[in-house]
Amino acid sequence: MRQCSQIRLNESSSTSQTVPAEPRGNERRSKQGHVLSSHRPSMGQRHQVFLIARVRPHGAPPDHPGNRRCIAAFHHQWCRGCSPLIAMRRLVTLIKQPDNAAIVRAEVRDIEGKYGSHGAVEPRIPDIPCPFTAALLAMACTADLEDSSDIDASGTTLVNDLLDAPMGCWQGDNDDGLSILDVTDPGDPVYCFLTGDETPGTPQQRHAPLDARGYLSAYYRLEEPTQGKAKHGNTTHGKRSSTSPCL
């Protein structure tokens, strides 16, 4: 989780191409070719997204730098391949929007010093301590901001899809890994991805913090970029590809 702060999502581009891996199950794709959901015989292709921020715990001195802790979490039943990257791009766009960023900052500031350091430590943090921030998370994970007709919900309600903030990151039912975004500074959020037990890829990628290219390379055969320094499976600076179907 600490390495998440080393990874920044930016607008620079590198030229690379992706070749889709063999599909699993009957995948549903958008008109751009993005994997939106799959309907294989198992219970799903489950992915969780966690928003974290540095928050000073209850009883800590005023100069305490704060501990990174979850302030909002979301479960998606069908999310793999390109889908987590597309959702992260939307989430960063929403979080960085100035009016939204001001409210995110206010919500994080409001929980400073109020709750125990982690989990169920008293006073226990509420399940949804930052409701506006959680709503942005849900919107990013379910609504395509570029094509309003393309809604990619899990088929359940928001109440079911929002997870408890105090939960452990691997306590949910998971197939295809985690997305994590640090919103301590909403104007400059930092992200990483973690693969899950059913994510294809190499052992080196398993449960290691990855940038967007590293996570995508578990599902697609990627050509080496002609610009930048992004490498397969490394936690390098995220480069937005002009030719990738995802970024």
C-alpha positions as CSV (number, residue, x, y, z in Angstrom):
1,M,0.0,0.0,0.0
2,R,2.9,2.4,0.8
3,Q,4.1,2.1,-2.8
4,C,0.9,3.5,-4.0
5,S,2.2,7.0,-3.2
6,Q,5.0,6.4,-5.8
7,I,2.6,6.0,-8.7
8,R,1.0,9.1,-10.3
9,L,-1.7,9.1,-12.9
10,N,-0.9,11.8,-15.5
11,E,-1.8,13.0,-18.9
12,S,1.5,12.2,-20.7
13,S,1.3,9.6,-23.4
14,S,3.5,6.8,-24.7
15,T,2.9,5.0,-28.0
16,S,2.1,1.3,-27.4
17,Q,-0.3,-1.2,-28.7
18,T,-2.4,-3.9,-27.0
19,V,-3.4,-7.3,-28.3
20,P,-6.4,-8.7,-26.3
21,A,-5.7,-12.0,-24.5
22,E,-8.0,-14.9,-25.0
23,P,-11.4,-14.0,-23.5
24,R,-12.7,-15.8,-20.5
25,G,-16.4,-16.7,-20.7
26,N,-18.8,-14.6,-22.8
27,E,-17.5,-11.1,-22.5
28,R,-19.6,-8.1,-23.1
29,R,-17.7,-5.3,-24.8
30,S,-18.5,-1.6,-25.4
31,K,-18.5,-0.3,-29.0
32,Q,-14.8,0.8,-28.4
33,G,-14.0,-2.9,-27.6
34,H,-13.6,-2.4,-23.9
35,V,-14.4,-5.4,-21.7
36,L,-17.5,-4.3,-19.7
37,S,-18.5,-7.6,-18.1
38,S,-18.3,-11.3,-18.5
39,H,-20.7,-14.0,-17.8
40,R,-18.8,-17.1,-17.0
41,P,-20.2,-20.0,-15.0
42,S,-18.6,-18.8,-11.7
43,M,-20.0,-16.2,-9.3
44,G,-18.4,-13.3,-11.2
45,Q,-15.1,-11.5,-11.9
46,R,-15.1,-9.6,-8.7
47,H,-13.0,-6.5,-8.1
48,Q,-12.9,-4.0,-5.2
49,V,-11.9,-0.3,-5.3
50,F,-10.6,1.5,-2.2
51,L,-10.2,5.2,-1.6
52,I,-7.6,5.9,1.0
53,A,-6.3,9.1,2.7
54,R,-4.0,10.2,5.5
55,V,-6.2,10.7,8.5
56,R,-5.0,11.6,12.0
57,P,-6.4,8.9,14.4
58,H,-8.3,9.7,17.6
59,G,-5.9,10.7,20.5
60,A,-3.0,11.5,18.2
61,P,-1.2,14.8,18.7
62,P,-2.1,17.7,16.3
63,D,1.2,17.3,14.5
64,H,0.6,13.6,13.7
65,P,1.0,13.1,9.9
66,G,-1.9,10.8,9.8
67,N,-2.3,7.1,8.9
68,R,-3.5,6.0,5.5
69,R,-6.9,4.4,5.9
70,C,-9.9,3.6,3.8
71,I,-12.5,6.3,3.5
72,A,-14.7,4.6,0.9
73,A,-14.9,1.2,-0.8
74,F,-16.8,-0.3,-3.6
75,H,-17.5,-3.9,-4.9
76,H,-18.0,-4.6,-8.6
77,Q,-19.2,-8.1,-9.5
78,W,-18.0,-8.0,-13.1
79,C,-14.8,-6.0,-13.5
80,R,-11.6,-7.2,-15.2
81,G,-9.1,-6.4,-17.9
82,C,-9.6,-2.8,-19.2
83,S,-12.6,-2.1,-17.0
84,P,-10.6,-1.2,-13.7
85,L,-8.4,1.2,-15.7
86,I,-11.3,2.9,-17.4
87,A,-13.0,3.3,-14.0
88,M,-9.9,4.7,-12.5
89,R,-9.5,7.3,-15.2
90,R,-13.1,8.4,-14.6
91,L,-12.6,8.4,-10.8
92,V,-9.5,10.6,-11.1
93,T,-11.4,13.0,-13.4
94,L,-14.2,13.3,-10.9
95,I,-12.0,13.6,-7.8
96,K,-9.8,16.3,-9.4
97,Q,-12.8,18.4,-10.5
98,P,-12.3,21.6,-8.4
99,D,-15.7,21.6,-6.8
100,N,-15.6,17.9,-6.0
101,A,-12.0,18.1,-4.7
102,A,-13.1,20.8,-2.3
103,I,-15.8,18.6,-0.8
104,V,-13.5,15.5,-0.7
105,R,-11.0,17.6,1.3
106,A,-13.7,18.8,3.6
107,E,-14.9,15.3,4.3
108,V,-11.4,14.0,5.0
109,R,-10.8,17.1,7.3
110,D,-14.1,16.4,9.1
111,I,-12.9,12.9,10.2
112,E,-9.5,14.1,11.4
113,G,-8.8,12.9,15.0
114,K,-12.3,11.4,15.5
115,Y,-11.8,7.7,15.1
116,G,-9.5,4.8,16.1
117,S,-6.4,4.1,14.1
118,H,-7.7,1.2,12.1
119,G,-10.5,-1.4,11.8
120,A,-12.7,-1.8,14.9
121,V,-10.5,0.3,17.2
122,E,-12.7,2.6,19.2
123,P,-14.1,5.1,18.5
124,R,-14.9,3.0,15.4
125,I,-15.0,4.8,12.1
126,P,-18.5,4.7,10.3
127,D,-19.0,2.3,7.5
128,I,-19.3,5.2,5.1
129,P,-17.5,8.1,6.7
130,C,-17.3,10.2,3.5
131,P,-20.6,9.9,1.7
132,F,-20.0,12.4,-1.1
133,T,-16.6,10.8,-1.9
134,A,-18.3,7.4,-1.8
135,A,-20.9,8.6,-4.3
136,L,-18.1,9.7,-6.7
137,L,-16.5,6.3,-6.4
138,A,-19.8,4.5,-7.2
139,M,-20.4,6.8,-10.2
140,A,-16.9,6.2,-11.6
141,C,-17.3,2.4,-11.3
142,T,-20.8,2.2,-12.9
143,A,-21.4,5.1,-15.4
144,D,-19.5,5.8,-18.6
145,L,-19.0,9.6,-18.7
146,E,-18.2,9.5,-22.4
147,D,-21.2,7.5,-23.4
148,S,-24.2,8.0,-21.1
149,S,-26.0,5.0,-22.5
150,D,-23.3,2.7,-21.3
151,I,-24.1,1.9,-17.7
152,D,-22.0,-0.9,-16.2
153,A,-23.5,-1.7,-12.8
154,S,-23.2,-5.0,-11.0
155,G,-26.9,-5.6,-11.2
156,T,-27.4,-4.8,-7.6
157,T,-28.1,-1.7,-5.5
158,L,-25.7,1.0,-4.4
159,V,-26.3,-0.2,-0.8
160,N,-25.0,-3.6,-1.7
161,D,-22.1,-2.4,-3.7
162,L,-20.7,0.1,-1.2
163,L,-18.4,-1.7,1.3
164,D,-17.6,-0.9,4.9
165,A,-14.6,1.4,5.2
166,P,-13.1,-0.4,8.2
167,M,-12.9,-3.8,6.3
168,G,-9.6,-5.4,5.4
169,C,-8.7,-5.0,1.7
170,W,-8.8,-8.8,1.1
171,Q,-11.8,-9.5,3.2
172,G,-14.2,-9.2,0.2
173,D,-14.9,-11.9,-2.3
174,N,-12.3,-11.2,-5.0
175,D,-11.3,-12.7,-8.3
176,D,-9.6,-9.9,-10.3
177,G,-7.8,-7.8,-7.8
178,L,-8.0,-4.3,-6.3
179,S,-7.9,-0.7,-7.4
180,I,-6.5,1.8,-4.8
181,L,-6.6,5.6,-5.0
182,D,-5.0,7.9,-2.4
183,V,-7.0,11.1,-2.2
184,T,-5.0,12.8,0.6
185,D,-4.5,15.5,-2.0
186,P,-7.5,15.4,-4.3
187,G,-5.9,17.7,-6.8
188,D,-3.0,15.2,-7.3
189,P,-4.3,11.7,-6.4
190,V,-2.1,8.6,-6.6
191,Y,-3.1,5.1,-7.6
192,C,-2.1,1.5,-7.9
193,F,-3.6,-1.8,-8.8
194,L,-3.2,-5.3,-7.3
195,T,-4.0,-8.5,-9.2
196,G,-6.3,-11.1,-7.7
197,D,-6.0,-14.9,-7.3
198,E,-7.8,-15.4,-10.7
199,T,-6.0,-12.7,-12.6
200,P,-3.8,-14.1,-15.4
201,G,-0.2,-13.0,-15.5
202,T,3.2,-13.8,-13.9
203,P,4.0,-14.7,-10.3
204,Q,5.9,-11.4,-10.1
205,Q,2.7,-9.5,-10.7
206,R,0.7,-11.3,-8.1
207,H,-0.3,-9.0,-5.2
208,A,2.5,-6.5,-6.2
209,P,1.5,-2.8,-6.5
210,L,1.2,-2.2,-10.2
211,D,0.7,0.9,-12.4
212,A,-1.9,0.8,-15.2
213,R,0.4,-0.8,-17.7
214,G,1.5,-3.4,-15.2
215,Y,-2.0,-4.4,-14.4
216,L,-3.1,-4.4,-18.1
217,S,-0.2,-6.6,-19.1
218,A,-1.7,-9.4,-17.0
219,Y,-4.6,-9.5,-19.5
220,Y,-3.1,-8.3,-22.8
221,R,0.1,-8.8,-24.7
222,L,1.6,-5.3,-24.7
223,E,4.3,-4.0,-27.1
224,E,7.1,-2.0,-25.4
225,P,6.3,1.7,-25.4
226,T,8.3,3.9,-27.7
227,Q,8.2,6.7,-25.2
228,G,8.5,6.8,-21.4
229,K,9.8,4.1,-19.1
230,A,6.8,2.0,-18.3
231,K,7.6,-1.7,-18.1
232,H,5.5,-4.8,-17.7
233,G,4.7,-5.4,-14.1
234,N,6.6,-2.5,-12.6
235,T,5.3,0.3,-10.4
236,T,6.5,3.0,-12.7
237,H,4.9,6.3,-13.5
238,G,1.6,5.7,-15.2
239,K,1.7,6.8,-18.9
240,R,-1.5,7.4,-20.7
241,S,-1.2,5.6,-24.0
242,S,-2.7,7.2,-27.1
243,T,-3.4,3.8,-28.7
244,S,-4.3,1.6,-25.8
245,P,-8.0,0.7,-25.7
246,C,-8.1,1.5,-21.9
247,L,-6.2,4.7,-21.2
